[in-house]
Amino acid sequence: MEKTIKTNIIEAMASSKKKSFSIEELSEMLGLQKSDDFRELVQIIAQMEREKLVAFSQKGKVKLVAKKEALTGTFLANERGFGFIAIEGEESDVFVSKENTAYALNGDTVEVEILNPGNPVEDKGPEGRVTRIIERGFTQIVGIFTLFTESEQQETGLSGVVTPKDKKLGNYKVFTAPGGILPDDGSVVAVEVTHYPEEGYTNSFEGLIKQVIGHKNDPGMDILSIVLQLGIPTEFDNETIQEAEKLPDVVRAEDMEGRVDLRDKMIITIDGADAKDLDDAVTVKKLDNGNYFLGVYIADVTHYVTEGTSLDQEASDRATSVYLTDRVIPMLPRKLSNGICSLNPNVDRLAMACEMEINQEGHVVSHDIFETVIHSKARMTYDEVNEIIEGTNEETIAKYQEFVPMYHDMAELHHILEEMRMKRGAIAFEDREAYIVVDEEGRPVDIKLRTRKVAERLIESFMLAANETVAKTYTDLELPFIYRIHEHPKEEKIQRFLEFMTHFGIMVKGSKEQVSPKELQRVLDSVQGKPEEPVVSMMLLRSMQQAKYSEDPSGHYGLAAEDYTHFTSPIRRYPDLIVHRLIKSYQGKKVSDKLKQKWEDTIPEIADHSSKMERRAVEAERETDKLKKAEFMEDKVGEEFDGIITAITKFGMFVELANTVEGLIHVNQLTDDYYHFIENHMALVGERTGKVYKLGQKVRIKVIKADAETREIDFELLSSETLTDSIEVPTRDRKRKTRESSPRRKGKTSNQGNKEREDKNSNKKGKKPFYKSAKKKNKSKDRKK
């Protein structure tokens, strides 16, 4: 009866418009007005209060306690055991201590309970506990296989152990059960995980070897390991390849039917010298009225990659091409990306056109979007176009004489468009991009800085104009569409940036809630050419949110654009392909409710998946660059370089060299004092000497470690630029000083001493490695499924 009454109470209160009730009102609503029934009702209400199902108001009335919705997010693991949970829409990530992770791993989708909401005033973020692992972030692990001896195999029932290549899994071992492939010792393998860490097996996985990638000493194995660990496919399936092979090598007459024929127009491509997938072609002409005609022509991939095909499904799954140091992992088979879809010179190609008339203020006054066929007149490189615009190479100018006037018109139009974007408040970050030069075996031999001159920037300006024009067209039509959005920075991050700027004497107009991109560009302009320019630019970039794809046209903060999409790279980005497909599905017909519903249902999933795959590709690029930079510095251990401090943490400071290589000076290396991390100043301050290390400070360093395997570079500080800043530091009490001075007398910091004590204690409490405790049983029989 108790359960029935409790349920009736909840249903009665929930269905009523009133929010609180007296006991008498509840008894009347439930028909429990007899003395015994009333007494029982009072007892049940009291029990429900203890269970936190109801609560009493100040006036003694009963109200339902709102059920808290479970928070879910992505777990971001730290190598030292703790982690953070990124929750969509929340300002701060939730800190999770090592004992509260519930064995969650990097990339897992988890449910979290908030233990401490934090205090924004004191700059303390929330703390939480993982209550459930909803979905694992990975199902395979790539690593180096060590074959067990026959006696070890008999004792454990396992074939060997794999050491993961991913340093976030550096504290784990992956034991391999019989039933999979049995490779040679030293092989690089992909293991399908069958058991994840859990109580009793906190530092081990179990799985089956499904693929032998190669041997650890094979050339290129380092990058391939990163790619496969992230789950990036390196081969196309047979059905996709077969579909690609059936496609024509040339544009046929029937393919051109119904298209605007622009094959006689002066349309050219401008790209990097090593580019093979040419997405875009352009033409520019100055009009009699002083305006400019800009034509942007984009490879019509959708003509060949149609809905429902294996080609389309695999492109959707990959969502983007991945560009790494010495290779490209394409979204489409090379038959398309380098062949029939690429806008190669002197051949007919199908394209989607966005033609615009642009006035002297940089505004599009008219435009047209349509299907066309073009015939590129030249395949130009950025270097060649820069030589023509700058007038530095007579041979190049003579070779392309017929195009020279157009290139000067292009430069004029670019400057107009660039000035327009700056006036409306677009943020222009420092152009400082490095590329790694490798030899035939993939070994890094140099790191060079890529300078973006007018040719590179004018193509960017033209692509931005086309992307905005296409986006605005379909926003105005109020049709379902996919957009590229960049949201307003999170208040917490922009607040830190504003505080950071005050240390340079720069005051930013506007609050953290509504600071405009135009004001942030003013900040960048104010430090241009000054020593702090790279650091300020980097700190602002870190304050920005990641751009992503969305069905909602919420604008692009960094570009200060109200409407923006990706239209210009369908060979290498799936959202661009979808934009083309949407344009074709809407053009020349009345758009039915059924078609609208189809895209309203489909676009959000495409946008979300494409954003995730883009982040995966960026991570692969970042990890590959770290690997190659560490490898490049391996033979430079002992050498000295100048650099600047680019990041400060409680465990040390990161220094970037002129070639963009970044290394860590660990706080343990700073032996002349005890250094405090002052977060609101982003500084390390010596307690006794008052010596200050801050962002942007010039230092002289010596390379003491470079390890390509761990992708880590360590520096030793030799000297630094003297700062006059006076930053107050907290003083430690005498008892704490004495306790912390002990390990430092032995050449260790207090942090080292604590870590050694932690390691020692964990060894005492820890369990034996699985393969030593398994005896002769197969582990998989004893573990929970």
Secondary structure, DSSP 4 states (H G I P E B T S, - for coil): -HHHHHHHHHHHHHHSS-S-B-HHHHHHHHT--SHHHHHHHHHHHHHHHHTTSEEE-TTS-EEEPPPPPPEEEEEEE-TTS-EEEE-TT-SSPEEE-GGGSTT--TT-EEEEEEEE--BGGGTB--EEEEEEEEE-S-SEEEEEEEEPPHHHHHHHS--EEEEESSGGGTT-EEEE-TTS----TTEEEEEEEEE--BTTBTTEEEEEEEEEEEETTSTTHHHHHHHHHTT---S--HHHHHHHHTS-SS--GGGGTTSEE-TTS--BEEE-TT-----EEEEEEE-TTS-EEEEEEEE-GGGTS-TTSHHHHHHHHH-B-EEETTEEE-SS-HIIIIIITS--TTSEEEEEEEEEEE-TTS-EEEEEEEEEEEE-S-EEEHHHHHHHHHT--HHHHHHTGGGHHHHHHHHHHHHHHHHHHHHHT-------EEEEEE-TTS-EEEEEEEP--HHHHHHHHHHHHHHHHHHHHHHHTT----EEEBPPPPHHHHHHHHHHHHTTT-PPSS-TTT--HHHHHHHHHHTTTSTTHHHHHHHHHHHSPPPEEESS---BTTTTBSS----S-TTTBHHHHHHHHHHHHHTTSPPPHHHHHHHHHHHHHHHHHHHHHHHHHHHHHHHHHHHHHHHHHGGGTT-EEEEEEEEEETTEEEEEETTS-EEEEEGGG-TTSPEEEEGGGTEEEETTT--EEETT-EEEEEEEEEETTTTEEEEEEEEE---------PPPPHHHHHHHHHHHHTT--HHHHHHHHHHHHHHHHPPPPHHHHSTTS-HHHHS--
